[in-house]
C-alpha cells in the first residue's frame, strides 16, 4: 500500500526531457555548493579554530543554512574540557567548564530561526548543559540527514538506528533551546522510517502542538502511523486524515494519498460499506486535466481498484473464516466454501488483472490478496502456493515478509513442521539482520510476535523437534536471547509431553521416558541459562535464570542448578527469595550436602515466617535431618507443619508431612526392635516395651494417611502400617511367656498379640488385592511388585502365627506358584514345610525341604543378583542352608 511519504519509485512514469534537464541542473548546483563548502571548510580548518563554543556556533549556522550533515560533522569534533561519559538518565555534573559562555551570547547564531512558535519560558537553565544539548542535537540532525539521503536500504536502516540514539537521548535530557519542535519532528520521522509507528505518532503530534504550521506536512504521517499501529488508534487515524483532507490548498497528489489512507482506515475499522462508497465515488471522478500526472493517476486508480477488491475479500473472510485455518466451528464448511467462492469470483478476477498489469508494489499486494482469496474460498493449496510466490518474489521486500509470515502461520496450523523450518530459514537468510527488515507492510514487533506464535503452534501440535530447530534459525534477525528462550520452552514442553506419555494411569513413569525427559529438561536448562546471561543487564535476567534453575531441577541436574542459584539468590527480589532458598536446599540435599541444605531451609523458615513456602522448607529440613539419621530433629519440623493452623489436610505439604512422620517413626521403631532382639532377655523386654509407644505412634500416623487419602495413593504407608502391627504383636507374645505373669494377664497379652496380627492380616490382604487389581491394568513398577511379593508372604506368615496352618499353607502355595523358579519360591516352600510340621505332617515337611533344593537348582543364573534382595540369603547361602537341612534329615534330625 503506497505511503504518502514513501513514493513507489518503481511505479513512476518515465521523466520528460524537461525534467531530465532540470534534474541535471540541480545536480550541478548541488556539486557546486558542496565544492564551495569544501573550500570553506578547508579554510576554516586550517585557520586553527579549536574553541568548542566557536565550532558549535559555526555548526549551528550551517544547520540554519540548511546543511545539517555538515553541522553534524562539525559538532562531532567538539569535546569539552573535563568531559566524561555519563548516563543520559542521570544528571551530568560539571562536564563543561564553569566559564562556558551563555548559549544566547550575541555572537551566537539565531537558534530560534525556524521556530515561529517558541514559548517564552524556554530559557536555558544551565549554559553548560545547554551547550551539550546543542552539540548532541546537531550530531543527531546530521546523522538523520545522512541516513535519509542513503539509497541502500540496509545501510539506510542501519544509519537510522544509529541516528535515533542521540535523538532519544536528546529528548530525555531536553532538546536545545529553540529547537524543541525540530527535535520532536526529526525524532518522529526517524521513528516512522524504522517502523516504530506508535512512538512516531506521539513525537510528530508533539511537534505539531508546538508549531501548528507543521500540520499540513506532518498530519499524513501521523495518520499513517496511527493506521499502522492498529487497534483503537484506527479511530484517531481516520479523524486525523479527514482533518487533513479539509485543507482546500492541498495539491492533487496529496489528496490522492490522503484518500487512500482514509479508505484503508475504513477497511481496518470494518466499515466496509463506507469504504466501498468512497472507492466508487473516487473512481467516478473525471480524470485530471494535468496530462503530466496521467501516469500517477493510473497508479492511483489501480490502488482504488485494489482497495475495493480488498474490501470484498475481507468481508468474505470476516463472514466465513480463512478456509480451514479459522473457519467457524458451528458452520457447514462445504456450504460456506461454495458461497465464499461465489462471492469472491469478481474480486479474484480484479486481483488477477492487477497482479499482471499494475505497478510493482500494487501488483505484489494484489498477488497477496489473491492468495488470501483462495484461502477464503477453501482452496488451501492454491492459497499456500500464492503466498509462497509472493514470498519468493524479487527483490525481497515488505510484501514478501508479510506473505512469508502468513505462510508460516498456515503451515504451522497444519502441523507441517519441516516446511515451517525451511520457510523460516529462507526468510531469515533474505532479511539477513534487523537492519534488513522492511517494516512498510508489517512492523518488526508484529513480525516477531507472529513468528513466535507460529513456533508455539508447532509445539501445540507436538512437533517439538521442528519447533526447536525453527527457534535456532531465528538469529540474527531475531535477538539471540529470544531464540534461546523459544528453544528452552520447546525442550521444556517436549520433556513435559514425554513424561505425560510415559506415565500410566497409576502415576508410574516408565524408566525410558523418565531418562529421556531428564535429558530434555537439561537441554531446556542450558538454553534458558544462556539466554539469562545475554539478558544480564536487563530486568529479564532473574526470571530467565529461574526458568533455567527449574529446568535443571526437573532434569535432576542439581549441581548445575546450584551454580545458578548462588547468583540468583543475590539478585532476586526479597519477596521471591523463599522459592530460591527451597530450591537451593533441595539441590544441596540431592548432592549430599545435608548441612548446607538445612541452613538454606532454616533461612527460609526463620526469615520468611509467613510465606507459604515455609511448609516446603520444613519438609526439606526434615528430609535432610533424616538423611543424617537425626529422627528427633526431623520430627520437630514435620509436627510443626501438622500443627500449623494455616495448613489443612488437603494441602500436599500436610499430606507429605504426615506420611513422612509415620515413615520416620516406623524406621525408628524398627531399628529399636532390631537392637532389642540382639540383647539378653531382660534387656530385650525392656527395650521392646519402651519401643511400643513409638511403634503405635507410627502406626497411627500411617493409618491416618491411608484413611484420609485412600489406599491407592498411600500404598507404602499401608504396607508399613501392616508391618508395624506385626512388630507390635511381638512384645505381648514374649511378655506372655514370663513365668511371673498371672494366667489372666497372659491371656490378655495373647489376645492383644492376636488382635495386632489380625489387623496386620487384614491390611496385607487388602494391599495384596489392590496390587493384583492394579496389575491387571498395567505392569507394576519394581517397588510395587516387591510390595505385592512381601505382602503375600507376610499374609501367609500372619495366618501361621494365628495357628491357621492350613490357610497359611495354602497362602504359601499360592506364592510358590506365582513365583515358580524364582528366589521367592524358596521362602514359600519352606513356609509350607513349617506349616506341615505344625500340623504334625513331618514326612511332608521333609519332602518340601528336598523340593526346595531341587527348585534352587532350577532357578536361572540371571536371578543371582535378586536372591539377597528378595530372600534371606544369596544363592551360595541358600545352597549351604538347604544342604545343612537335608543333611540333618539324612541323619534323622527332626
C-alpha positions, 0 to 999 in steps of 0.5 A: 500500500503506497505511503504518502511519504514513501513514493513507489519509485518503481511505479513512476512514469518515465521523466520528460526531457524537461525534467531530465534537464532540470534534474541535471541542473540541480545536480550541478548546483548541488556539486557546486555548493558542496565544492564551495563548502569544501573550500570553506571548510578547508579554510576554516580548518586550517585557520586553527579554530579549536574553541568548542563554543566557536565550532558549535556556533559555526555548526549551528549556522550551517544547520540554519543554512540548511546543511545539517550533515555538515553541522553534524560533522562539525559538532562531532569534533567538539569535546569539552574540557573535563568531559566524561561519559555519563548516563543520559538518565542521570544528571551530568555534573560539571562536564563543561567548564564553569566559564562556558559562555551563555548559549544566547551570547550575541555572537551566537547564531539565531537558534530560534530561526525556524521556530515561529512558535517558541514559548517564552519560558524556554530559557536555558537553565544551565549554559553548560548543559545547554551547550551539550544539548546543542552539540548532541542535537546537531550530531543527531540532525546530521546523522538523520540527514545522512541516513535519509539521503542513503539509497541502500536500504540496509545501510539506510536502516542501519544509519537510522538506528544509529541516528535515533540514539542521540535523538532519544537521548536528546529528548530525555535530557531536553532538546536545545533551546529553540529547537524543541519542535525540530527535535520532536519532528526529526525524532518522529520521522526517524521513528516512522522510517524504522517502523516504530509507528506508535512512538512516531505518532506521539513525537510528530503530534508533539511537534505539531502542538508546538508549531501548528504550521507543521500540520499540513506536512506532518498530519499524513504521517501521523495518520499513517502511523496511527493506521499502522499501529492498529487497534483503537488508534484506527479511530484517531487515524481516520479523524486525523486524515479527514482533518487533513483532507479539509485543507482546500490548498492541498495539491492533487497528489496529496489528496490522492494519498490522503484518500487512500489512507482514509479508505484503508482506515475504513477497511481496518475499522470494518466499515466496509460499506463506507469504504466501498462508497468512497472507492466508487465515488473516487473512481467516478471522478473525471480524470485530471486535466494535468496530462503530466500526472496521467501516469500517477493517476493510473497508479492511483486508480489501480490502488482504488481498484485494489482497495475495493477488491480488498474490501470484498475479500475481507468481508468474505473472510470476516463472514466465513473464516480463512478456509480451514485455518479459522473457519467457524466451528458451528458452520457447514464448511462445504456450504460456506466454501461454495458461497465464499467462492461465489462471492469472491469470483469478481474480486479474484478476477480484479486481483488477477488483472492487477497482479499482471498489469499494475505497478510493482508494489500494487501488483505484489499486494494484489498477488497477496490478496489473491492468495488470501482469496483462495484461502477464503474460498477453501482452496488451501493449496492454491492459497499456500502456493500464492503466498509462497510466490509472493514470498519468493518474489524479487527483490525481497521486500515488505510484501514478501515478509508479510506473505512469508509470515502468513505462510508460516502461520498456515503451515504451522496450523497444519502441523507441517513442521519441516516446511515451517523450518525451511520457510523460516530459514529462507526468510531469515537468510533474505532479511539477513539482520534487523537492519534488513527488515522492511517494516512498510507492510508489517512492523518488526514487533508484529513480525516477531510476535507472529513468528513466535506464535507460529513456533508455539503452534508447532509445539501445540501440535507436538512437533517439538523437534521442528519447533526447536530447530525453527527457534535456532534459525531465528538469529540474527534477525531475531535477538539471540536471547529470544531464540534461546528462550523459544528453544528452552520452552520447546525442550521444556514442553517436549520433556513435559509431553514425554513424561505425560506419555510415559506415565500410566494411569497409576502415576508410574513413569516408565524408566525410558521416558523418565531418562529421556525427559531428564535429558530434555529438561537439561537441554531446556536448562542450558538454553534458558541459562544462556539466554539469562546471561545475554539478558544480564543487564536487563530486568529479564535476567532473574526470571530467565535464570529461574526458568533455567534453575527449574529446568535443571531441577526437573532434569535432576541436574542439581549441581548445575542448578546450584551454580545458578542459584548462588547468583540468583539468590543475590539478585532476586527480589526479597519477596521471591527469595523463599522459592530460591532458598527451597530450591537451593536446599533441595539441590544441596540435599540431592548432592549430599550436602545435608548441612548446607541444605538445612541452613538454606531451609532454616533461612527460609523458615526463620526469615520468611515466617509467613510465606507459604513456602515455609511448609516446603522448607520444613519438609526439606529440613526434615528430609535432610535431618533424616538423611543424617539419621537425626529422627528427633530433629526431623520430627520437630519440623514435620509436627510443626507443619501438622500443627500449623493452623494455616495448613489443612489436610488437603494441602500436599505439604500436610499430606507429605508431612504426615506420611513422612512422620509415620515413615520416620517413626516406623524406621525408628521403631524398627531399628529399636526392635532390631537392637532389642532382639540382639540383647539378653532377655531382660534387656530385650523386654525392656527395650521392646516395651519402651519401643511400643509407644513409638511403634503405635505412634507410627502406626497411627500416623500411617493409618491416618494417611491411608484413611484420609487419602485412600489406599491407592495413593498411600500404598507404602504407608499401608504396607508399613502400617501392616508391618508395624502391627506385626512388630507390635504383636511381638512384645505381648507374645514374649511378655506372655511367656514370663513365668511371673505373669498371672494366667489372666494377664497372659491371656490378655497379652495373647489376645492383644498379640492376636488382635495386632496380627489380625489387623496386620492380616487384614491390611496385607490382604487388602494391599495384596488385592489392590496390587493384583487389581492394579496389575491387571491394568498395567505392569507394576513398577519394581517397588510395587511388585516387591510390595505385592511379593512381601505382602503375600508372604507376610499374609501367609506368615500372619495366618501361621502365627494365628495357628491357621496352618492350613490357610497359611499353607495354602497362602504359601502355595499360592506364592510358590506358584506365582513365583515358580523358579524364582528366589521367592519360591524358596521362602514359600516352600519352606513356609509350607514345610513349617506349616506341615510340621505344625500340623504334625505332617513331618514326612511332608515337611521333609519332602518340601525341604528336598523340593526346595533344593531341587527348585534352587537348582532350577532357578536361572543364573540371571536371578543371582543378583535378586536372591539377597534382595528378595530372600534371606540369603544369596544363592551360595547361602541358600545352597549351604542352608538347604544342604545343612537341612537335608543333611540333618534329615539324612541323619534323622534330625527332626 
